[in-house]
């Protein structure tokens, strides 16, 4: 119960800071509309005047709904990216504000402090996803299949992977003090390897092999099966289980990294260094 109160206190603090500067609402409304547009327009152009290219797309993607295919990928990427970025830079922000040292001296488990920030990021990302679904439905006219519960479940299986990567980035903050380059590298890799805007099946074999070790590849596939292909949870179950299994491995690795770096920082006394 005490650990839960710690997590809630940190999340409440993050909420207070965010509501103090509400201009982020503009980003929430505009970004989901703009981000997939360049890929949709590119797809329209590449399909040809008679849309003859859609047959080739259907043969590898399993659907002719290229707009739905793209927005699902970009929506998942925005969700993963927001959590991963906020989670990974949470400790760095505390460090820049000058509050990391005082918070680190509190008699609490340090990972709970990190989870509190991550939990708030998860809520923010859920709101972004909700706004995205509404805008894609009524602005782009995309019809999503499946129930809301199945949508939530398809996104939820990616949470362990996001938390695992976020914990690794947080460990880098304590160790090398800066994690921006690492986050940029990983989120760029996710965009390329996980089939955000194109079917992963068209990539070279070695890239497909690497993509199989990223849980988001299977999470995106499961989400598309449910939300645009009309499949059920059972149809997407294999992808969801693989995504969940790999995500838990990422979580274990992330926790081990965080514990090791936490001990290193404690022994070297380097927490206050920038």
C-alpha positions as CSV (number, residue, x, y, z in Angstrom):
1,X,0.0,0.0,0.0
2,X,2.9,2.3,0.8
3,X,4.4,1.7,-2.6
4,X,1.1,2.5,-4.3
5,X,0.9,5.8,-2.4
6,X,4.4,6.7,-3.7
7,X,3.4,6.0,-7.3
8,X,0.2,8.0,-6.9
9,X,2.0,10.9,-5.3
10,X,4.5,11.1,-8.2
11,X,1.7,10.8,-10.8
12,X,-0.3,13.6,-9.0
13,X,2.8,15.8,-9.1
14,X,3.2,15.2,-12.8
15,X,-0.5,16.0,-13.4
16,X,-0.1,19.3,-11.5
17,X,2.8,20.3,-13.7
18,X,1.0,19.4,-16.9
19,X,-2.2,21.3,-16.0
20,X,-0.2,24.3,-15.1
21,X,0.9,24.7,-18.8
22,X,-2.1,23.5,-20.8
23,X,-0.8,24.4,-24.3
24,X,-0.1,20.7,-24.8
25,X,-3.8,20.4,-25.7
26,X,-3.0,22.0,-29.1
27,X,-0.5,19.3,-29.8
28,X,-2.9,16.6,-28.8
29,X,-5.4,17.8,-31.4
30,X,-3.2,18.7,-34.3
31,X,-0.4,16.1,-34.2
32,X,-2.6,13.0,-34.8
33,X,-4.1,14.6,-37.8
34,X,-0.8,15.8,-39.4
35,X,1.5,12.9,-38.6
36,X,-0.1,10.1,-40.8
37,X,-1.0,12.6,-43.6
38,X,2.3,12.5,-45.4
39,X,2.2,8.7,-45.6
40,X,-1.5,8.6,-46.7
41,X,-0.8,11.1,-49.5
42,X,2.3,9.1,-50.6
43,X,0.1,5.9,-50.7
44,X,-2.5,7.7,-52.8
45,X,0.2,8.8,-55.3
46,X,1.9,5.3,-55.4
47,X,-1.5,3.6,-55.9
48,X,-1.8,5.2,-59.4
49,X,-4.7,7.1,-61.0
50,X,-6.8,4.0,-61.2
51,X,-5.6,2.7,-57.8
52,X,-4.2,-0.4,-59.5
53,X,-1.4,-0.5,-56.9
54,X,-3.9,-1.5,-54.2
55,X,-3.9,-5.0,-55.5
56,X,-0.2,-5.4,-54.8
57,X,-0.7,-3.8,-51.4
58,X,-3.6,-6.2,-50.6
59,X,-1.4,-9.2,-51.5
60,X,1.2,-8.4,-48.9
61,X,-0.9,-6.5,-46.3
62,X,-4.1,-8.6,-46.4
63,X,-6.3,-5.5,-46.8
64,X,-7.1,-2.8,-49.3
65,X,-7.8,-0.3,-46.5
66,X,-4.4,1.5,-46.8
67,X,-5.6,4.5,-44.8
68,X,-6.6,2.3,-41.9
69,X,-3.4,0.3,-42.2
70,X,-1.3,3.5,-42.0
71,X,-3.2,5.3,-39.2
72,X,-3.1,2.2,-37.0
73,X,0.6,2.0,-37.4
74,X,1.1,5.7,-36.7
75,X,-1.3,5.7,-33.8
76,X,0.6,2.8,-32.1
77,X,3.9,4.6,-32.8
78,X,2.6,7.8,-31.2
79,X,1.4,5.9,-28.2
80,X,4.7,4.0,-27.8
81,X,6.8,7.0,-28.6
82,X,5.0,9.3,-26.1
83,X,5.3,6.8,-23.2
84,X,8.9,5.8,-24.1
85,X,10.1,9.4,-24.4
86,X,8.4,10.7,-21.2
87,X,9.4,7.6,-19.3
88,X,13.0,7.6,-20.5
89,X,13.5,11.4,-19.9
90,X,11.6,11.5,-16.6
91,X,14.7,11.3,-14.4
92,X,16.6,13.7,-16.7
93,X,13.8,16.3,-16.3
94,X,14.0,15.9,-12.5
95,X,17.7,16.3,-12.7
96,X,17.4,19.5,-14.8
97,X,14.9,21.0,-12.3
98,X,17.3,20.2,-9.4
99,X,14.9,17.9,-7.6
100,X,16.3,14.5,-8.4
101,X,18.8,14.5,-5.5
102,X,16.2,15.4,-2.9
103,X,13.7,12.9,-4.3
104,X,16.4,10.2,-4.4
105,X,17.0,10.7,-0.7
106,X,13.4,9.8,0.2
107,X,13.1,6.4,2.0
108,X,11.3,4.8,-0.9
109,X,12.1,2.3,-3.6
110,X,13.6,4.3,-6.5
111,X,11.8,2.2,-9.1
112,X,8.5,3.3,-7.6
113,X,9.4,6.9,-8.2
114,X,10.1,5.9,-11.8
115,X,6.9,4.0,-12.1
116,X,4.9,7.0,-10.9
117,X,6.2,9.1,-13.8
118,X,5.6,6.2,-16.2
119,X,2.0,5.7,-15.1
120,X,1.2,9.3,-15.7
121,X,2.8,9.0,-19.2
122,X,0.6,6.0,-19.9
123,X,-2.5,8.0,-19.0
124,X,-1.5,10.9,-21.3
125,X,-0.8,8.4,-24.1
126,X,-4.2,6.8,-23.6
127,X,-5.8,10.2,-24.0
128,X,-3.8,10.8,-27.2
129,X,-4.9,7.5,-28.6
130,X,-8.5,8.3,-27.8
131,X,-8.3,11.6,-29.6
132,X,-6.6,9.9,-32.5
133,X,-9.3,7.3,-32.9
134,X,-12.1,10.0,-32.8
135,X,-10.3,12.2,-35.4
136,X,-9.5,9.3,-37.7
137,X,-13.1,8.1,-37.6
138,X,-14.8,11.5,-38.2
139,X,-12.1,13.5,-40.1
140,X,-10.5,10.8,-42.2
141,X,-13.7,8.7,-42.3
142,X,-12.0,5.4,-41.4
143,X,-14.2,2.7,-40.0
144,X,-12.6,0.6,-37.2
145,X,-13.8,-2.9,-36.6
146,X,-13.9,-4.8,-33.3
147,X,-15.0,-3.7,-29.8
148,X,-13.5,-1.1,-27.6
149,X,-12.5,-3.8,-25.2
150,X,-10.5,-5.6,-27.9
151,X,-8.8,-2.4,-28.9
152,X,-7.7,-1.7,-25.3
153,X,-6.4,-5.3,-25.0
154,X,-4.4,-5.0,-28.2
155,X,-2.7,-1.9,-27.0
156,X,-2.3,-3.2,-23.4
157,X,-0.1,-6.2,-24.5
158,X,2.6,-3.6,-25.6
159,X,2.8,-2.0,-22.2
160,X,5.5,-4.4,-20.8
161,X,7.8,-3.7,-23.8
162,X,7.3,0.1,-23.4
163,X,8.1,-0.1,-19.7
164,X,11.1,-2.2,-20.4
165,X,12.6,0.2,-22.9
166,X,11.7,3.2,-20.8
167,X,13.5,1.7,-17.8
168,X,16.6,1.1,-19.9
169,X,16.5,4.8,-21.0
170,X,16.1,5.9,-17.4
171,X,19.1,3.8,-16.5
172,X,21.1,5.7,-19.1
173,X,20.1,9.0,-17.6
174,X,21.6,8.0,-14.2
175,X,24.7,6.6,-16.0
176,X,25.6,9.0,-18.9
177,X,23.2,11.8,-17.9
178,X,21.6,12.1,-21.4
179,X,19.3,9.8,-23.2
180,X,17.9,11.8,-26.1
181,X,20.1,10.3,-28.7
182,X,19.3,6.7,-27.6
183,X,15.5,7.4,-27.6
184,X,15.8,8.9,-31.1
185,X,17.6,5.9,-32.3
186,X,15.2,3.4,-30.9
187,X,12.0,5.2,-32.0
188,X,13.5,5.5,-35.5
189,X,14.3,1.8,-35.5
190,X,10.7,1.0,-34.4
191,X,9.3,3.1,-37.3
192,X,11.5,1.3,-39.8
193,X,11.5,-2.2,-38.6
194,X,8.0,-2.7,-37.1
195,X,6.0,-1.9,-40.2
196,X,4.5,1.4,-39.1
197,X,3.5,2.6,-42.5
198,X,4.2,-0.4,-44.7
199,X,3.9,-4.2,-44.4
200,X,6.9,-5.7,-42.7
201,X,6.8,-8.6,-45.2
202,X,8.3,-6.3,-47.9
203,X,11.5,-5.7,-45.9
204,X,14.7,-7.7,-46.6
205,X,15.0,-11.0,-44.8
206,X,17.6,-9.7,-42.3
207,X,15.4,-6.8,-41.4
208,X,12.4,-9.0,-40.8
209,X,14.6,-11.2,-38.6
210,X,15.6,-8.2,-36.4
211,X,11.9,-7.0,-36.4
212,X,10.9,-10.3,-34.8
213,X,12.8,-9.4,-31.7
214,X,10.8,-6.2,-31.2
215,X,7.5,-6.7,-29.4
216,X,5.8,-3.8,-31.2
217,X,6.1,-5.6,-34.5
218,X,3.6,-8.2,-33.2
219,X,1.6,-5.6,-31.2
220,X,0.9,-3.6,-34.4
221,X,0.0,-6.7,-36.3
222,X,-2.5,-7.7,-33.7
223,X,-4.0,-4.2,-33.5
224,X,-4.5,-4.2,-37.3
225,X,-6.0,-7.6,-37.2
226,X,-8.6,-6.4,-34.8
227,X,-9.2,-2.8,-35.8
228,X,-9.2,-2.9,-39.6
229,X,-9.3,-6.6,-40.7
230,X,-12.4,-7.5,-38.6
231,X,-10.6,-10.2,-36.7
232,X,-11.3,-11.3,-33.2
233,X,-9.0,-11.5,-30.2
234,X,-8.5,-15.2,-31.0
235,X,-7.4,-14.3,-34.5
236,X,-4.7,-12.0,-33.1
237,X,-3.9,-14.2,-30.1
238,X,-0.6,-15.5,-31.4
239,X,0.8,-12.0,-32.1
240,X,-0.5,-10.8,-28.8
241,X,1.2,-13.6,-26.8
242,X,4.5,-13.1,-28.6
243,X,4.3,-9.3,-28.0
244,X,3.5,-9.9,-24.3
245,X,6.3,-12.5,-23.9
246,X,9.0,-10.4,-25.5
247,X,7.7,-7.4,-23.5
248,X,8.2,-9.2,-20.2
249,X,11.8,-10.0,-21.3
250,X,12.4,-6.3,-22.0
251,X,10.9,-5.5,-18.5
252,X,13.3,-7.9,-16.8
253,X,16.3,-6.6,-18.7
254,X,15.2,-3.0,-17.9
255,X,14.8,-3.7,-14.2
256,X,18.2,-5.4,-14.1
257,X,19.8,-2.4,-15.8
258,X,18.2,0.0,-13.5
259,X,19.2,-1.9,-10.4
260,X,22.8,-2.2,-11.6
261,X,23.1,1.5,-12.5
262,X,21.4,2.6,-9.2
263,X,24.0,0.7,-7.3
264,X,26.8,2.2,-9.4
265,X,25.5,5.7,-8.8
266,X,25.2,5.1,-5.1
267,X,28.7,3.8,-4.8
268,X,30.3,6.5,-7.0
269,X,28.2,9.4,-5.7
270,X,27.6,10.7,-9.2
271,X,23.9,11.4,-9.0
272,X,24.3,15.2,-8.9
273,X,26.6,15.4,-11.9
274,X,25.3,16.7,-15.2
